[in-house]
Amino acid sequence: MALFKKRTVGKPGEWYYCLEHKKVEEGPDCPGKDRFGPYASPEEARHAMETAAERNLQWENDPRWHDAPAGGGTDED
């Protein structure tokens, strides 16, 4: 018998998008490593993948995150 139960973090009323099951779930149904969230509503959770794609695109185009040398030169000549 285990002394401590392994709990999944989260609360009912919080919405998540489960990457494993590809669906919106309320509360702590799946492990944190398999989900995005929490979101305030099921509608926000439903668009989690689109939100992540938009944020990734913003980060990819943010000049503060590029390792290119100052002056815009590249090493690929």
Jmol script that loads the backbone (N, CA, C; Angstrom):
load data "model"
ATOM      1  N   MET A   1       0.830  -1.177   0.000  1.00  0.00           N
ATOM      2  CA  MET A   1       0.000   0.000   0.000  1.00  0.00           C
ATOM      3  C   MET A   1       0.876   1.242   0.000  1.00  0.00           C
ATOM      4  N   ALA A   2       0.593   2.148  -0.909  1.00  0.00           N
ATOM      5  CA  ALA A   2       1.372   3.378  -1.006  1.00  0.00           C
ATOM      6  C   ALA A   2       0.987   4.340   0.114  1.00  0.00           C
ATOM      7  N   LEU A   3       1.991   5.011   0.655  1.00  0.00           N
ATOM      8  CA  LEU A   3       1.722   5.993   1.703  1.00  0.00           C
ATOM      9  C   LEU A   3       1.161   7.292   1.119  1.00  0.00           C
ATOM     10  N   PHE A   4       1.607   7.621  -0.079  1.00  0.00           N
ATOM     11  CA  PHE A   4       1.167   8.856  -0.709  1.00  0.00           C
ATOM     12  C   PHE A   4       0.611   8.536  -2.081  1.00  0.00           C
ATOM     13  N   LYS A   5      -0.525   9.116  -2.389  1.00  0.00           N
ATOM     14  CA  LYS A   5      -1.106   8.930  -3.709  1.00  0.00           C
ATOM     15  C   LYS A   5      -0.519   9.961  -4.653  1.00  0.00           C
ATOM     16  N   LYS A   6      -0.225   9.543  -5.856  1.00  0.00           N
ATOM     17  CA  LYS A   6       0.277  10.456  -6.867  1.00  0.00           C
ATOM     18  C   LYS A   6      -0.904  11.267  -7.387  1.00  0.00           C
ATOM     19  N   ARG A   7      -0.855  12.575  -7.203  1.00  0.00           N
ATOM     20  CA  ARG A   7      -1.954  13.434  -7.624  1.00  0.00           C
ATOM     21  C   ARG A   7      -1.568  14.227  -8.853  1.00  0.00           C
ATOM     22  N   THR A   8      -2.530  14.478  -9.670  1.00  0.00           N
ATOM     23  CA  THR A   8      -2.355  15.333 -10.824  1.00  0.00           C
ATOM     24  C   THR A   8      -2.722  16.745 -10.387  1.00  0.00           C
ATOM     25  N   VAL A   9      -1.900  17.718 -10.752  1.00  0.00           N
ATOM     26  CA  VAL A   9      -2.140  19.092 -10.344  1.00  0.00           C
ATOM     27  C   VAL A   9      -3.283  19.672 -11.157  1.00  0.00           C
ATOM     28  N   GLY A  10      -4.140  20.423 -10.522  1.00  0.00           N
ATOM     29  CA  GLY A  10      -5.256  21.077 -11.192  1.00  0.00           C
ATOM     30  C   GLY A  10      -6.484  21.039 -10.318  1.00  0.00           C
ATOM     31  N   LYS A  11      -7.463  21.861 -10.681  1.00  0.00           N
ATOM     32  CA  LYS A  11      -8.694  21.926  -9.907  1.00  0.00           C
ATOM     33  C   LYS A  11      -9.890  21.855 -10.840  1.00  0.00           C
ATOM     34  N   PRO A  12     -10.991  21.319 -10.374  1.00  0.00           N
ATOM     35  CA  PRO A  12     -12.210  21.399 -11.176  1.00  0.00           C
ATOM     36  C   PRO A  12     -12.552  22.865 -11.437  1.00  0.00           C
ATOM     37  N   GLY A  13     -13.077  23.151 -12.601  1.00  0.00           N
ATOM     38  CA  GLY A  13     -13.363  24.532 -13.002  1.00  0.00           C
ATOM     39  C   GLY A  13     -12.249  25.122 -13.831  1.00  0.00           C
ATOM     40  N   GLU A  14     -11.095  24.466 -13.861  1.00  0.00           N
ATOM     41  CA  GLU A  14     -10.002  24.865 -14.747  1.00  0.00           C
ATOM     42  C   GLU A  14     -10.063  23.966 -15.973  1.00  0.00           C
ATOM     43  N   TRP A  15      -9.837  24.536 -17.120  1.00  0.00           N
ATOM     44  CA  TRP A  15      -9.946  23.799 -18.376  1.00  0.00           C
ATOM     45  C   TRP A  15      -8.576  23.609 -18.993  1.00  0.00           C
ATOM     46  N   TYR A  16      -8.359  22.439 -19.566  1.00  0.00           N
ATOM     47  CA  TYR A  16      -7.077  22.077 -20.159  1.00  0.00           C
ATOM     48  C   TYR A  16      -7.306  21.463 -21.536  1.00  0.00           C
ATOM     49  N   TYR A  17      -6.262  21.529 -22.363  1.00  0.00           N
ATOM     50  CA  TYR A  17      -6.284  20.782 -23.615  1.00  0.00           C
ATOM     51  C   TYR A  17      -5.302  19.636 -23.453  1.00  0.00           C
ATOM     52  N   CYS A  18      -5.791  18.408 -23.536  1.00  0.00           N
ATOM     53  CA  CYS A  18      -4.953  17.227 -23.366  1.00  0.00           C
ATOM     54  C   CYS A  18      -4.284  16.883 -24.695  1.00  0.00           C
ATOM     55  N   LEU A  19      -2.960  16.868 -24.696  1.00  0.00           N
ATOM     56  CA  LEU A  19      -2.182  16.542 -25.897  1.00  0.00           C
ATOM     57  C   LEU A  19      -2.244  15.053 -26.215  1.00  0.00           C
ATOM     58  N   GLU A  20      -2.443  14.238 -25.216  1.00  0.00           N
ATOM     59  CA  GLU A  20      -2.507  12.791 -25.401  1.00  0.00           C
ATOM     60  C   GLU A  20      -3.834  12.370 -26.041  1.00  0.00           C
ATOM     61  N   HIS A  21      -4.933  12.914 -25.521  1.00  0.00           N
ATOM     62  CA  HIS A  21      -6.262  12.531 -25.994  1.00  0.00           C
ATOM     63  C   HIS A  21      -6.827  13.477 -27.059  1.00  0.00           C
ATOM     64  N   LYS A  22      -6.127  14.613 -27.277  1.00  0.00           N
ATOM     65  CA  LYS A  22      -6.551  15.616 -28.274  1.00  0.00           C
ATOM     66  C   LYS A  22      -7.967  16.119 -27.996  1.00  0.00           C
ATOM     67  N   LYS A  23      -8.223  16.461 -26.710  1.00  0.00           N
ATOM     68  CA  LYS A  23      -9.543  16.970 -26.359  1.00  0.00           C
ATOM     69  C   LYS A  23      -9.459  17.883 -25.139  1.00  0.00           C
ATOM     70  N   VAL A  24     -10.529  18.656 -24.939  1.00  0.00           N
ATOM     71  CA  VAL A  24     -10.645  19.554 -23.802  1.00  0.00           C
ATOM     72  C   VAL A  24     -11.100  18.754 -22.592  1.00  0.00           C
ATOM     73  N   GLU A  25     -10.461  19.024 -21.449  1.00  0.00           N
ATOM     74  CA  GLU A  25     -10.805  18.321 -20.216  1.00  0.00           C
ATOM     75  C   GLU A  25     -10.916  19.324 -19.075  1.00  0.00           C
ATOM     76  N   GLU A  26     -11.812  19.052 -18.152  1.00  0.00           N
ATOM     77  CA  GLU A  26     -11.953  19.904 -16.976  1.00  0.00           C
ATOM     78  C   GLU A  26     -11.211  19.268 -15.812  1.00  0.00           C
ATOM     79  N   GLY A  27     -10.449  20.097 -15.104  1.00  0.00           N
ATOM     80  CA  GLY A  27      -9.778  19.621 -13.902  1.00  0.00           C
ATOM     81  C   GLY A  27      -8.593  18.722 -14.193  1.00  0.00           C
ATOM     82  N   PRO A  28      -8.143  18.024 -13.165  1.00  0.00           N
ATOM     83  CA  PRO A  28      -6.898  17.258 -13.244  1.00  0.00           C
ATOM     84  C   PRO A  28      -7.072  15.848 -13.795  1.00  0.00           C
ATOM     85  N   ASP A  29      -7.532  15.718 -15.019  1.00  0.00           N
ATOM     86  CA  ASP A  29      -7.723  14.381 -15.584  1.00  0.00           C
ATOM     87  C   ASP A  29      -6.418  13.727 -16.024  1.00  0.00           C
ATOM     88  N   CYS A  30      -5.544  14.481 -16.652  1.00  0.00           N
ATOM     89  CA  CYS A  30      -4.299  13.923 -17.195  1.00  0.00           C
ATOM     90  C   CYS A  30      -3.091  14.603 -16.552  1.00  0.00           C
ATOM     91  N   PRO A  31      -1.927  13.966 -16.606  1.00  0.00           N
ATOM     92  CA  PRO A  31      -0.707  14.554 -16.038  1.00  0.00           C
ATOM     93  C   PRO A  31      -0.349  15.875 -16.709  1.00  0.00           C
ATOM     94  N   GLY A  32       0.289  16.747 -15.964  1.00  0.00           N
ATOM     95  CA  GLY A  32       0.672  18.058 -16.465  1.00  0.00           C
ATOM     96  C   GLY A  32       1.533  18.004 -17.711  1.00  0.00           C
ATOM     97  N   LYS A  33       2.344  16.964 -17.860  1.00  0.00           N
ATOM     98  CA  LYS A  33       3.219  16.857 -19.030  1.00  0.00           C
ATOM     99  C   LYS A  33       2.433  16.631 -20.315  1.00  0.00           C
ATOM    100  N   ASP A  34       1.165  16.240 -20.196  1.00  0.00           N
ATOM    101  CA  ASP A  34       0.352  15.921 -21.367  1.00  0.00           C
ATOM    102  C   ASP A  34      -0.718  16.957 -21.663  1.00  0.00           C
ATOM    103  N   ARG A  35      -0.603  18.162 -21.074  1.00  0.00           N
ATOM    104  CA  ARG A  35      -1.690  19.115 -21.286  1.00  0.00           C
ATOM    105  C   ARG A  35      -1.217  20.555 -21.330  1.00  0.00           C
ATOM    106  N   PHE A  36      -2.022  21.394 -21.975  1.00  0.00           N
ATOM    107  CA  PHE A  36      -1.846  22.846 -21.978  1.00  0.00           C
ATOM    108  C   PHE A  36      -2.920  23.417 -21.067  1.00  0.00           C
ATOM    109  N   GLY A  37      -2.596  24.468 -20.334  1.00  0.00           N
ATOM    110  CA  GLY A  37      -3.591  25.126 -19.506  1.00  0.00           C
ATOM    111  C   GLY A  37      -3.014  25.481 -18.161  1.00  0.00           C
ATOM    112  N   PRO A  38      -3.819  25.996 -17.281  1.00  0.00           N
ATOM    113  CA  PRO A  38      -5.272  26.038 -17.320  1.00  0.00           C
ATOM    114  C   PRO A  38      -5.790  27.229 -18.122  1.00  0.00           C
ATOM    115  N   TYR A  39      -6.984  27.067 -18.628  1.00  0.00           N
ATOM    116  CA  TYR A  39      -7.708  28.112 -19.335  1.00  0.00           C
ATOM    117  C   TYR A  39      -8.976  28.426 -18.562  1.00  0.00           C
ATOM    118  N   ALA A  40      -9.501  29.635 -18.761  1.00  0.00           N
ATOM    119  CA  ALA A  40     -10.683  30.088 -18.028  1.00  0.00           C
ATOM    120  C   ALA A  40     -11.970  29.452 -18.542  1.00  0.00           C
ATOM    121  N   SER A  41     -11.956  28.997 -19.784  1.00  0.00           N
ATOM    122  CA  SER A  41     -13.181  28.439 -20.361  1.00  0.00           C
ATOM    123  C   SER A  41     -12.840  27.276 -21.284  1.00  0.00           C
ATOM    124  N   PRO A  42     -13.820  26.427 -21.569  1.00  0.00           N
ATOM    125  CA  PRO A  42     -13.581  25.331 -22.504  1.00  0.00           C
ATOM    126  C   PRO A  42     -13.263  25.844 -23.904  1.00  0.00           C
ATOM    127  N   GLU A  43     -13.833  26.992 -24.267  1.00  0.00           N
ATOM    128  CA  GLU A  43     -13.580  27.563 -25.594  1.00  0.00           C
ATOM    129  C   GLU A  43     -12.106  27.958 -25.746  1.00  0.00           C
ATOM    130  N   GLU A  44     -11.537  28.574 -24.710  1.00  0.00           N
ATOM    131  CA  GLU A  44     -10.117  28.918 -24.753  1.00  0.00           C
ATOM    132  C   GLU A  44      -9.262  27.659 -24.853  1.00  0.00           C
ATOM    133  N   ALA A  45      -9.601  26.645 -24.090  1.00  0.00           N
ATOM    134  CA  ALA A  45      -8.849  25.381 -24.120  1.00  0.00           C
ATOM    135  C   ALA A  45      -8.954  24.720 -25.489  1.00  0.00           C
ATOM    136  N   ARG A  46     -10.112  24.829 -26.129  1.00  0.00           N
ATOM    137  CA  ARG A  46     -10.332  24.228 -27.443  1.00  0.00           C
ATOM    138  C   ARG A  46      -9.378  24.817 -28.491  1.00  0.00           C
ATOM    139  N   HIS A  47      -8.958  26.077 -28.274  1.00  0.00           N
ATOM    140  CA  HIS A  47      -8.070  26.747 -29.229  1.00  0.00           C
ATOM    141  C   HIS A  47      -6.611  26.747 -28.763  1.00  0.00           C
ATOM    142  N   ALA A  48      -6.265  25.853 -27.852  1.00  0.00           N
ATOM    143  CA  ALA A  48      -4.917  25.829 -27.277  1.00  0.00           C
ATOM    144  C   ALA A  48      -3.838  25.631 -28.331  1.00  0.00           C
ATOM    145  N   MET A  49      -4.067  24.751 -29.285  1.00  0.00           N
ATOM    146  CA  MET A  49      -3.040  24.484 -30.299  1.00  0.00           C
ATOM    147  C   MET A  49      -2.843  25.698 -31.207  1.00  0.00           C
ATOM    148  N   GLU A  50      -3.925  26.396 -31.559  1.00  0.00           N
ATOM    149  CA  GLU A  50      -3.809  27.606 -32.377  1.00  0.00           C
ATOM    150  C   GLU A  50      -3.079  28.704 -31.603  1.00  0.00           C
ATOM    151  N   THR A  51      -3.414  28.835 -30.311  1.00  0.00           N
ATOM    152  CA  THR A  51      -2.750  29.832 -29.472  1.00  0.00           C
ATOM    153  C   THR A  51      -1.252  29.542 -29.384  1.00  0.00           C
ATOM    154  N   ALA A  52      -0.897  28.284 -29.196  1.00  0.00           N
ATOM    155  CA  ALA A  52       0.518  27.903 -29.116  1.00  0.00           C
ATOM    156  C   ALA A  52       1.226  28.190 -30.437  1.00  0.00           C
ATOM    157  N   ALA A  53       0.593  27.895 -31.565  1.00  0.00           N
ATOM    158  CA  ALA A  53       1.203  28.149 -32.873  1.00  0.00           C
ATOM    159  C   ALA A  53       1.420  29.649 -33.085  1.00  0.00           C
ATOM    160  N   GLU A  54       0.448  30.469 -32.695  1.00  0.00           N
ATOM    161  CA  GLU A  54       0.585  31.924 -32.827  1.00  0.00           C
ATOM    162  C   GLU A  54       1.733  32.436 -31.964  1.00  0.00           C
ATOM    163  N   ARG A  55       1.821  31.954 -30.740  1.00  0.00           N
ATOM    164  CA  ARG A  55       2.895  32.394 -29.838  1.00  0.00           C
ATOM    165  C   ARG A  55       4.255  31.943 -30.350  1.00  0.00           C
ATOM    166  N   ASN A  56       4.341  30.723 -30.865  1.00  0.00           N
ATOM    167  CA  ASN A  56       5.610  30.248 -31.424  1.00  0.00           C
ATOM    168  C   ASN A  56       6.054  31.121 -32.585  1.00  0.00           C
ATOM    169  N   LEU A  57       5.118  31.511 -33.441  1.00  0.00           N
ATOM    170  CA  LEU A  57       5.441  32.370 -34.576  1.00  0.00           C
ATOM    171  C   LEU A  57       5.928  33.735 -34.096  1.00  0.00           C
ATOM    172  N   GLN A  58       5.273  34.282 -33.066  1.00  0.00           N
ATOM    173  CA  GLN A  58       5.712  35.560 -32.512  1.00  0.00           C
ATOM    174  C   GLN A  58       7.137  35.450 -31.962  1.00  0.00           C
ATOM    175  N   TRP A  59       7.414  34.370 -31.240  1.00  0.00           N
ATOM    176  CA  TRP A  59       8.749  34.193 -30.663  1.00  0.00           C
ATOM    177  C   TRP A  59       9.803  33.989 -31.753  1.00  0.00           C
ATOM    178  N   GLU A  60       9.470  33.247 -32.799  1.00  0.00           N
ATOM    179  CA  GLU A  60      10.417  33.022 -33.884  1.00  0.00           C
ATOM    180  C   GLU A  60      10.772  34.317 -34.594  1.00  0.00           C
ATOM    181  N   ASN A  61       9.853  35.270 -34.617  1.00  0.00           N
ATOM    182  CA  ASN A  61      10.086  36.542 -35.302  1.00  0.00           C
ATOM    183  C   ASN A  61      10.525  37.654 -34.364  1.00  0.00           C
ATOM    184  N   ASP A  62      10.732  37.345 -33.105  1.00  0.00           N
ATOM    185  CA  ASP A  62      11.170  38.339 -32.130  1.00  0.00           C
ATOM    186  C   ASP A  62      12.695  38.459 -32.199  1.00  0.00           C
ATOM    187  N   PRO A  63      13.209  39.627 -32.565  1.00  0.00           N
ATOM    188  CA  PRO A  63      14.666  39.773 -32.716  1.00  0.00           C
ATOM    189  C   PRO A  63      15.445  39.553 -31.415  1.00  0.00           C
ATOM    190  N   ARG A  64      14.796  39.678 -30.281  1.00  0.00           N
ATOM    191  CA  ARG A  64      15.493  39.463 -29.006  1.00  0.00           C
ATOM    192  C   ARG A  64      15.853  38.008 -28.785  1.00  0.00           C
ATOM    193  N   TRP A  65      15.275  37.065 -29.554  1.00  0.00           N
ATOM    194  CA  TRP A  65      15.506  35.642 -29.334  1.00  0.00           C
ATOM    195  C   TRP A  65      16.421  35.014 -30.376  1.00  0.00           C
ATOM    196  N   HIS A  66      16.998  35.810 -31.253  1.00  0.00           N
ATOM    197  CA  HIS A  66      17.872  35.261 -32.290  1.00  0.00           C
ATOM    198  C   HIS A  66      19.323  35.318 -31.841  1.00  0.00           C
ATOM    199  N   ASP A  67      20.071  34.291 -32.192  1.00  0.00           N
ATOM    200  CA  ASP A  67      21.483  34.224 -31.835  1.00  0.00           C
ATOM    201  C   ASP A  67      22.374  34.756 -32.947  1.00  0.00           C
ATOM    202  N   ALA A  68      21.785  35.338 -33.977  1.00  0.00           N
ATOM    203  CA  ALA A  68      22.575  35.862 -35.095  1.00  0.00           C
ATOM    204  C   ALA A  68      23.444  37.016 -34.607  1.00  0.00           C
ATOM    205  N   PRO A  69      24.648  37.144 -35.143  1.00  0.00           N
ATOM    206  CA  PRO A  69      25.508  38.240 -34.742  1.00  0.00           C
ATOM    207  C   PRO A  69      24.904  39.589 -35.138  1.00  0.00           C
ATOM    208  N   ALA A  70      25.244  40.616 -34.386  1.00  0.00           N
ATOM    209  CA  ALA A  70      24.771  41.962 -34.710  1.00  0.00           C
ATOM    210  C   ALA A  70      25.243  42.337 -36.100  1.00  0.00           C
ATOM    211  N   GLY A  71      24.411  42.961 -36.878  1.00  0.00           N
ATOM    212  CA  GLY A  71      24.755  43.314 -38.243  1.00  0.00           C
ATOM    213  C   GLY A  71      24.032  42.449 -39.256  1.00  0.00           C
ATOM    214  N   GLY A  72      23.355  41.392 -38.821  1.00  0.00           N
ATOM    215  CA  GLY A  72      22.521  40.589 -39.687  1.00  0.00           C
ATOM    216  C   GLY A  72      23.256  39.568 -40.543  1.00  0.00           C
ATOM    217  N   GLY A  73      24.562  39.412 -40.368  1.00  0.00           N
ATOM    218  CA  GLY A  73      25.311  38.442 -41.165  1.00  0.00           C
ATOM    219  C   GLY A  73      25.011  37.019 -40.736  1.00  0.00           C
ATOM    220  N   THR A  74      25.216  36.079 -41.641  1.00  0.00           N
ATOM    221  CA  THR A  74      25.041  34.661 -41.317  1.00  0.00           C
ATOM    222  C   THR A  74      26.333  33.928 -41.637  1.00  0.00           C
ATOM    223  N   ASP A  75      26.468  32.754 -41.093  1.00  0.00           N
ATOM    224  CA  ASP A  75      27.648  31.937 -41.318  1.00  0.00           C
ATOM    225  C   ASP A  75      27.470  31.020 -42.532  1.00  0.00           C
ATOM    226  N   GLU A  76      26.320  31.047 -43.187  1.00  0.00           N
ATOM    227  CA  GLU A  76      26.009  30.133 -44.278  1.00  0.00           C
ATOM    228  C   GLU A  76      26.317  30.776 -45.616  1.00  0.00           C
ATOM    229  N   ASP A  77      27.564  30.868 -46.000  1.00  0.00           N
ATOM    230  CA  ASP A  77      27.936  31.443 -47.313  1.00  0.00           C
ATOM    231  C   ASP A  77      28.550  30.409 -48.182  1.00  0.00           C
TER     232      ASP A  77
END
end "model"
wireframe off; spacefill off
backbone 0.3
color backbone group
